[in-house]
Amino acid sequence: MEKSVRKALEARFPDEAVKSRHGSFGKQLNYFDGTAVVARLNDVLDGEWSFVVVEIRELPTGEILVLGRLTVLVQITKEGIGT
């Protein structure tokens, strides 16, 4: 990946793109607004990316665990788990 592309992807998001919600055990969780992430990917990669939900599972705590796969430029794949 070109350094300029990586630098653009890693650029700081504006503060208003950071949202928060209550999580398990009384913790406050911060996350990025999905529209900001999609806009960043589209701007930097010109639409050359895809995201697929690989698995959805309910945990004994009632939380929903989602495994997603982000593929960038068909050469880079990253999987991540979130609740």
N, CA, C and O atoms as CSV, one atom per row, in Angstrom:
chain,resi,resn,atom,element,x,y,z
A,1,MET,N,N,0.847,-1.172,0.000
A,1,MET,CA,C,0.000,0.000,0.000
A,1,MET,C,C,0.894,1.237,0.000
A,1,MET,O,O,1.884,1.297,0.729
A,2,GLU,N,N,0.545,2.200,-0.805
A,2,GLU,CA,C,1.307,3.436,-0.855
A,2,GLU,C,C,1.235,4.163,0.481
A,2,GLU,O,O,0.218,4.118,1.174
A,3,LYS,N,N,2.338,4.839,0.835
A,3,LYS,CA,C,2.377,5.565,2.107
A,3,LYS,C,C,1.299,6.634,2.176
A,3,LYS,O,O,0.727,6.865,3.241
A,4,SER,N,N,1.015,7.287,1.061
A,4,SER,CA,C,0.007,8.348,1.061
A,4,SER,C,C,-1.388,7.788,1.357
A,4,SER,O,O,-2.187,8.432,2.037
A,5,VAL,N,N,-1.674,6.602,0.848
A,5,VAL,CA,C,-2.970,5.968,1.111
A,5,VAL,C,C,-3.059,5.578,2.575
A,5,VAL,O,O,-4.068,5.828,3.234
A,6,ARG,N,N,-2.004,4.968,3.076
A,6,ARG,CA,C,-1.995,4.573,4.490
A,6,ARG,C,C,-2.146,5.793,5.393
A,6,ARG,O,O,-2.905,5.765,6.361
A,7,LYS,N,N,-1.430,6.852,5.077
A,7,LYS,CA,C,-1.495,8.075,5.887
A,7,LYS,C,C,-2.917,8.648,5.870
A,7,LYS,O,O,-3.415,9.090,6.905
A,8,ALA,N,N,-3.565,8.644,4.716
A,8,ALA,CA,C,-4.930,9.159,4.616
A,8,ALA,C,C,-5.909,8.291,5.401
A,8,ALA,O,O,-6.827,8.813,6.034
A,9,LEU,N,N,-5.722,6.968,5.367
A,9,LEU,CA,C,-6.601,6.075,6.133
A,9,LEU,C,C,-6.408,6.253,7.629
A,9,LEU,O,O,-7.361,6.144,8.400
A,10,GLU,N,N,-5.167,6.530,8.046
A,10,GLU,CA,C,-4.852,6.661,9.469
A,10,GLU,C,C,-5.080,8.063,10.020
A,10,GLU,O,O,-4.877,8.294,11.212
A,11,ALA,N,N,-5.494,8.996,9.180
A,11,ALA,CA,C,-5.712,10.373,9.640
A,11,ALA,C,C,-6.764,10.404,10.757
A,11,ALA,O,O,-7.710,9.617,10.768
A,12,ARG,N,N,-6.570,11.319,11.673
A,12,ARG,CA,C,-7.491,11.462,12.811
A,12,ARG,C,C,-8.892,11.836,12.310
A,12,ARG,O,O,-9.048,12.692,11.440
A,13,PHE,N,N,-9.892,11.182,12.875
A,13,PHE,CA,C,-11.275,11.528,12.573
A,13,PHE,C,C,-11.653,12.769,13.375
A,13,PHE,O,O,-11.107,12.990,14.456
A,14,PRO,N,N,-12.574,13.580,12.868
A,14,PRO,CA,C,-13.033,14.730,13.652
A,14,PRO,C,C,-13.734,14.252,14.922
A,14,PRO,O,O,-14.330,13.176,14.946
A,15,ASP,N,N,-13.658,15.051,15.958
A,15,ASP,CA,C,-14.262,14.680,17.246
A,15,ASP,C,C,-15.738,14.325,17.120
A,15,ASP,O,O,-16.230,13.458,17.842
A,16,GLU,N,N,-16.449,14.988,16.210
A,16,GLU,CA,C,-17.884,14.718,16.081
A,16,GLU,C,C,-18.181,13.353,15.460
A,16,GLU,O,O,-19.327,12.906,15.482
A,17,ALA,N,N,-17.172,12.690,14.911
A,17,ALA,CA,C,-17.357,11.342,14.360
A,17,ALA,C,C,-17.277,10.272,15.442
A,17,ALA,O,O,-17.623,9.116,15.200
A,18,VAL,N,N,-16.821,10.654,16.639
A,18,VAL,CA,C,-16.701,9.699,17.745
A,18,VAL,C,C,-17.998,9.715,18.546
A,18,VAL,O,O,-18.421,10.754,19.052
A,19,LYS,N,N,-18.608,8.563,18.648
A,19,LYS,CA,C,-19.853,8.395,19.401
A,19,LYS,C,C,-19.553,7.551,20.638
A,19,LYS,O,O,-18.474,6.968,20.747
A,20,SER,N,N,-20.497,7.487,21.564
A,20,SER,CA,C,-20.308,6.645,22.747
A,20,SER,C,C,-21.625,5.988,23.115
A,20,SER,O,O,-22.707,6.478,22.790
A,21,ARG,N,N,-21.499,4.865,23.803
A,21,ARG,CA,C,-22.674,4.143,24.283
A,21,ARG,C,C,-22.295,3.405,25.555
A,21,ARG,O,O,-21.118,3.220,25.862
A,22,HIS,N,N,-23.318,2.988,26.286
A,22,HIS,CA,C,-23.083,2.202,27.494
A,22,HIS,C,C,-22.797,0.765,27.090
A,22,HIS,O,O,-23.503,0.191,26.261
A,23,GLY,N,N,-21.763,0.192,27.677
A,23,GLY,CA,C,-21.404,-1.189,27.398
A,23,GLY,C,C,-21.631,-2.060,28.622
A,23,GLY,O,O,-22.298,-1.653,29.574
A,24,SER,N,N,-21.079,-3.238,28.589
A,24,SER,CA,C,-21.204,-4.176,29.701
A,24,SER,C,C,-20.494,-3.653,30.934
A,24,SER,O,O,-19.548,-2.870,30.841
A,25,PHE,N,N,-20.953,-4.087,32.064
A,25,PHE,CA,C,-20.318,-3.805,33.346
A,25,PHE,C,C,-20.216,-2.314,33.632
A,25,PHE,O,O,-19.298,-1.875,34.324
A,26,GLY,N,N,-21.161,-1.530,33.101
A,26,GLY,CA,C,-21.205,-0.109,33.388
A,26,GLY,C,C,-20.146,0.728,32.690
A,26,GLY,O,O,-19.967,1.899,33.026
A,27,LYS,N,N,-19.449,0.156,31.738
A,27,LYS,CA,C,-18.404,0.898,31.027
A,27,LYS,C,C,-18.993,1.725,29.891
A,27,LYS,O,O,-19.985,1.342,29.272
A,28,GLN,N,N,-18.365,2.859,29.633
A,28,GLN,CA,C,-18.717,3.699,28.489
A,28,GLN,C,C,-17.802,3.318,27.321
A,28,GLN,O,O,-16.581,3.300,27.477
A,29,LEU,N,N,-18.371,3.017,26.171
A,29,LEU,CA,C,-17.595,2.603,25.008
A,29,LEU,C,C,-17.626,3.686,23.939
A,29,LEU,O,O,-18.693,4.206,23.612
A,30,ASN,N,N,-16.473,4.027,23.398
A,30,ASN,CA,C,-16.376,4.977,22.297
A,30,ASN,C,C,-16.209,4.213,20.997
A,30,ASN,O,O,-15.553,3.172,20.960
A,31,TYR,N,N,-16.801,4.728,19.935
A,31,TYR,CA,C,-16.686,4.091,18.620
A,31,TYR,C,C,-16.826,5.179,17.555
A,31,TYR,O,O,-17.285,6.286,17.835
A,32,PHE,N,N,-16.427,4.847,16.345
A,32,PHE,CA,C,-16.560,5.784,15.237
A,32,PHE,C,C,-17.906,5.594,14.563
A,32,PHE,O,O,-18.363,4.468,14.370
A,33,ASP,N,N,-18.526,6.689,14.212
A,33,ASP,CA,C,-19.767,6.664,13.465
A,33,ASP,C,C,-19.527,5.950,12.130
A,33,ASP,O,O,-18.579,6.275,11.415
A,34,GLY,N,N,-20.372,4.990,11.797
A,34,GLY,CA,C,-20.189,4.197,10.589
A,34,GLY,C,C,-20.150,5.026,9.312
A,34,GLY,O,O,-19.402,4.706,8.389
A,35,THR,N,N,-20.947,6.084,9.251
A,35,THR,CA,C,-20.952,6.903,8.035
A,35,THR,C,C,-19.615,7.605,7.837
A,35,THR,O,O,-19.194,7.817,6.699
A,36,ALA,N,N,-18.944,7.966,8.921
A,36,ALA,CA,C,-17.627,8.603,8.808
A,36,ALA,C,C,-16.594,7.606,8.289
A,36,ALA,O,O,-15.732,7.962,7.486
A,37,VAL,N,N,-16.682,6.364,8.747
A,37,VAL,CA,C,-15.747,5.318,8.300
A,37,VAL,C,C,-15.972,5.011,6.827
A,37,VAL,O,O,-15.012,4.908,6.063
A,38,VAL,N,N,-17.222,4.863,6.421
A,38,VAL,CA,C,-17.539,4.580,5.019
A,38,VAL,C,C,-17.077,5.737,4.129
A,38,VAL,O,O,-16.502,5.508,3.065
A,39,ALA,N,N,-17.324,6.967,4.555
A,39,ALA,CA,C,-16.888,8.135,3.779
A,39,ALA,C,C,-15.369,8.151,3.630
A,39,ALA,O,O,-14.855,8.434,2.548
A,40,ARG,N,N,-14.645,7.846,4.721
A,40,ARG,CA,C,-13.176,7.816,4.659
A,40,ARG,C,C,-12.699,6.757,3.672
A,40,ARG,O,O,-11.835,7.026,2.838
A,41,LEU,N,N,-13.261,5.551,3.766
A,41,LEU,CA,C,-12.864,4.476,2.861
A,41,LEU,C,C,-13.166,4.838,1.403
A,41,LEU,O,O,-12.341,4.604,0.520
A,42,ASN,N,N,-14.340,5.405,1.156
A,42,ASN,CA,C,-14.700,5.787,-0.212
A,42,ASN,C,C,-13.801,6.897,-0.743
A,42,ASN,O,O,-13.361,6.848,-1.892
A,43,ASP,N,N,-13.528,7.894,0.090
A,43,ASP,CA,C,-12.680,9.013,-0.336
A,43,ASP,C,C,-11.268,8.554,-0.669
A,43,ASP,O,O,-10.710,8.932,-1.700
A,44,VAL,N,N,-10.698,7.741,0.204
A,44,VAL,CA,C,-9.294,7.344,0.052
A,44,VAL,C,C,-9.131,6.226,-0.967
A,44,VAL,O,O,-8.164,6.219,-1.729
A,45,LEU,N,N,-10.063,5.285,-0.988
A,45,LEU,CA,C,-9.902,4.082,-1.817
A,45,LEU,C,C,-10.767,4.081,-3.067
A,45,LEU,O,O,-10.776,3.112,-3.826
A,46,ASP,N,N,-11.492,5.169,-3.275
A,46,ASP,CA,C,-12.332,5.301,-4.465
A,46,ASP,C,C,-13.274,4.103,-4.624
A,46,ASP,O,O,-13.489,3.614,-5.733
A,47,GLY,N,N,-13.826,3.646,-3.513
A,47,GLY,CA,C,-14.789,2.550,-3.540
A,47,GLY,C,C,-14.189,1.159,-3.699
A,47,GLY,O,O,-14.931,0.183,-3.814
A,48,GLU,N,N,-12.877,1.046,-3.709
A,48,GLU,CA,C,-12.214,-0.246,-3.903
A,48,GLU,C,C,-12.049,-0.993,-2.577
A,48,GLU,O,O,-10.933,-1.318,-2.171
A,49,TRP,N,N,-13.164,-1.258,-1.915
A,49,TRP,CA,C,-13.149,-1.976,-0.642
A,49,TRP,C,C,-14.503,-2.669,-0.482
A,49,TRP,O,O,-15.479,-2.331,-1.151
A,50,SER,N,N,-14.530,-3.634,0.412
A,50,SER,CA,C,-15.791,-4.307,0.729
A,50,SER,C,C,-15.785,-4.731,2.194
A,50,SER,O,O,-14.728,-4.896,2.804
A,51,PHE,N,N,-16.974,-4.903,2.743
A,51,PHE,CA,C,-17.129,-5.359,4.126
A,51,PHE,C,C,-18.196,-6.433,4.148
A,51,PHE,O,O,-19.266,-6.270,3.563
A,52,VAL,N,N,-17.900,-7.534,4.829
A,52,VAL,CA,C,-18.829,-8.655,4.930
A,52,VAL,C,C,-18.946,-9.055,6.395
A,52,VAL,O,O,-17.939,-9.170,7.095
A,53,VAL,N,N,-20.176,-9.265,6.858
A,53,VAL,CA,C,-20.389,-9.839,8.183
A,53,VAL,C,C,-20.199,-11.340,8.040
A,53,VAL,O,O,-20.940,-12.005,7.315
A,54,VAL,N,N,-19.194,-11.871,8.741
A,54,VAL,CA,C,-18.841,-13.289,8.638
A,54,VAL,C,C,-19.658,-14.129,9.601
A,54,VAL,O,O,-20.102,-15.225,9.258
A,55,GLU,N,N,-19.855,-13.614,10.806
A,55,GLU,CA,C,-20.550,-14.400,11.831
A,55,GLU,C,C,-21.203,-13.465,12.839
A,55,GLU,O,O,-20.652,-12.421,13.186
A,56,ILE,N,N,-22.385,-13.856,13.302
A,56,ILE,CA,C,-23.091,-13.151,14.368
A,56,ILE,C,C,-23.426,-14.189,15.427
A,56,ILE,O,O,-23.991,-15.241,15.128
A,57,ARG,N,N,-23.069,-13.878,16.669
A,57,ARG,CA,C,-23.286,-14.841,17.745
A,57,ARG,C,C,-23.769,-14.097,19.002
A,57,ARG,O,O,-23.264,-13.021,19.320
A,58,GLU,N,N,-24.731,-14.667,19.700
A,58,GLU,CA,C,-25.171,-14.092,20.970
A,58,GLU,C,C,-24.380,-14.753,22.095
A,58,GLU,O,O,-24.295,-15.979,22.176
A,59,LEU,N,N,-23.808,-13.928,22.955
A,59,LEU,CA,C,-23.035,-14.412,24.093
A,59,LEU,C,C,-23.968,-14.718,25.259
A,59,LEU,O,O,-25.099,-14.232,25.283
A,60,PRO,N,N,-23.517,-15.513,26.223
A,60,PRO,CA,C,-24.347,-15.817,27.396
A,60,PRO,C,C,-24.795,-14.562,28.151
A,60,PRO,O,O,-25.816,-14.585,28.838
A,61,THR,N,N,-24.039,-13.472,28.026
A,61,THR,CA,C,-24.385,-12.209,28.694
A,61,THR,C,C,-25.501,-11.471,27.982
A,61,THR,O,O,-26.005,-10.470,28.492
A,62,GLY,N,N,-25.902,-11.960,26.786
A,62,GLY,CA,C,-26.928,-11.290,26.010
A,62,GLY,C,C,-26.358,-10.333,24.967
A,62,GLY,O,O,-27.088,-9.838,24.108
A,63,GLU,N,N,-25.060,-10.075,25.042
A,63,GLU,CA,C,-24.429,-9.217,24.037
A,63,GLU,C,C,-24.353,-9.958,22.704
A,63,GLU,O,O,-24.314,-11.187,22.660
A,64,ILE,N,N,-24.334,-9.195,21.638
A,64,ILE,CA,C,-24.204,-9.762,20.301
A,64,ILE,C,C,-22.771,-9.534,19.835
A,64,ILE,O,O,-22.274,-8.408,19.853
A,65,LEU,N,N,-22.121,-10.601,19.422
A,65,LEU,CA,C,-20.748,-10.554,18.926
A,65,LEU,C,C,-20.802,-10.670,17.407
A,65,LEU,O,O,-21.432,-11.578,16.866
A,66,VAL,N,N,-20.135,-9.741,16.725
A,66,VAL,CA,C,-20.142,-9.727,15.266
A,66,VAL,C,C,-18.710,-9.808,14.764
A,66,VAL,O,O,-17.859,-9.017,15.173
A,67,LEU,N,N,-18.440,-10.761,13.878
A,67,LEU,CA,C,-17.147,-10.859,13.211
A,67,LEU,C,C,-17.329,-10.307,11.811
A,67,LEU,O,O,-18.137,-10.808,11.030
A,68,GLY,N,N,-16.561,-9.258,11.501
A,68,GLY,CA,C,-16.651,-8.644,10.187
A,68,GLY,C,C,-15.320,-8.729,9.457
A,68,GLY,O,O,-14.260,-8.802,10.080
A,69,ARG,N,N,-15.386,-8.718,8.129
A,69,ARG,CA,C,-14.174,-8.780,7.310
A,69,ARG,C,C,-14.162,-7.575,6.366
A,69,ARG,O,O,-15.074,-7.389,5.561
A,70,LEU,N,N,-13.109,-6.763,6.484
A,70,LEU,CA,C,-12.894,-5.621,5.606
A,70,LEU,C,C,-11.794,-5.986,4.624
A,70,LEU,O,O,-10.686,-6.337,5.029
A,71,THR,N,N,-12.093,-5.905,3.351
A,71,THR,CA,C,-11.096,-6.176,2.314
A,71,THR,C,C,-10.837,-4.875,1.565
A,71,THR,O,O,-11.767,-4.219,1.095
A,72,VAL,N,N,-9.557,-4.509,1.461
A,72,VAL,CA,C,-9.150,-3.264,0.824
A,72,VAL,C,C,-8.290,-3.579,-0.385
A,72,VAL,O,O,-7.317,-4.326,-0.291
A,73,LEU,N,N,-8.657,-3.000,-1.525
A,73,LEU,CA,C,-7.873,-3.129,-2.751
A,73,LEU,C,C,-7.582,-4.579,-3.105
A,73,LEU,O,O,-6.593,-4.861,-3.782
A,74,VAL,N,N,-8.414,-5.490,-2.666
A,74,VAL,CA,C,-8.338,-6.911,-2.943
A,74,VAL,C,C,-7.018,-7.538,-2.446
A,74,VAL,O,O,-6.825,-8.743,-2.604
A,75,GLN,N,N,-6.133,-6.767,-1.865
A,75,GLN,CA,C,-4.853,-7.296,-1.407
A,75,GLN,C,C,-4.749,-7.350,0.112
A,75,GLN,O,O,-3.907,-8.067,0.652
A,76,ILE,N,N,-5.585,-6.612,0.789
A,76,ILE,CA,C,-5.476,-6.511,2.242
A,76,ILE,C,C,-6.807,-6.929,2.847
A,76,ILE,O,O,-7.853,-6.392,2.483
A,77,THR,N,N,-6.773,-7.881,3.766
A,77,THR,CA,C,-7.979,-8.310,4.456
A,77,THR,C,C,-7.743,-8.227,5.945
A,77,THR,O,O,-6.702,-8.659,6.440
A,78,LYS,N,N,-8.712,-7.668,6.670
A,78,LYS,CA,C,-8.620,-7.548,8.118
A,78,LYS,C,C,-9.924,-8.011,8.708
A,78,LYS,O,O,-10.993,-7.579,8.276
A,79,GLU,N,N,-9.851,-8.891,9.696
A,79,GLU,CA,C,-11.052,-9.321,10.399
A,79,GLU,C,C,-11.025,-8.726,11.792
A,79,GLU,O,O,-9.958,-8.527,12.374
A,80,GLY,N,N,-12.204,-8.443,12.321
A,80,GLY,CA,C,-12.300,-7.894,13.661
A,80,GLY,C,C,-13.597,-8.303,14.298
A,80,GLY,O,O,-14.586,-8.563,13.613
A,81,ILE,N,N,-13.594,-8.360,15.596
A,81,ILE,CA,C,-14.764,-8.740,16.373
A,81,ILE,C,C,-15.225,-7.535,17.156
A,81,ILE,O,O,-14.403,-6.805,17.711
A,82,GLY,N,N,-16.526,-7.312,17.211
A,82,GLY,CA,C,-17.071,-6.209,17.983
A,82,GLY,C,C,-18.401,-6.596,18.579
A,82,GLY,O,O,-19.048,-7.545,18.135
A,83,THR,N,N,-18.800,-5.853,19.586
A,83,THR,CA,C,-20.106,-6.088,20.213
A,83,THR,C,C,-20.951,-4.868,20.053
A,83,THR,O,O,-22.094,-4.846,20.509
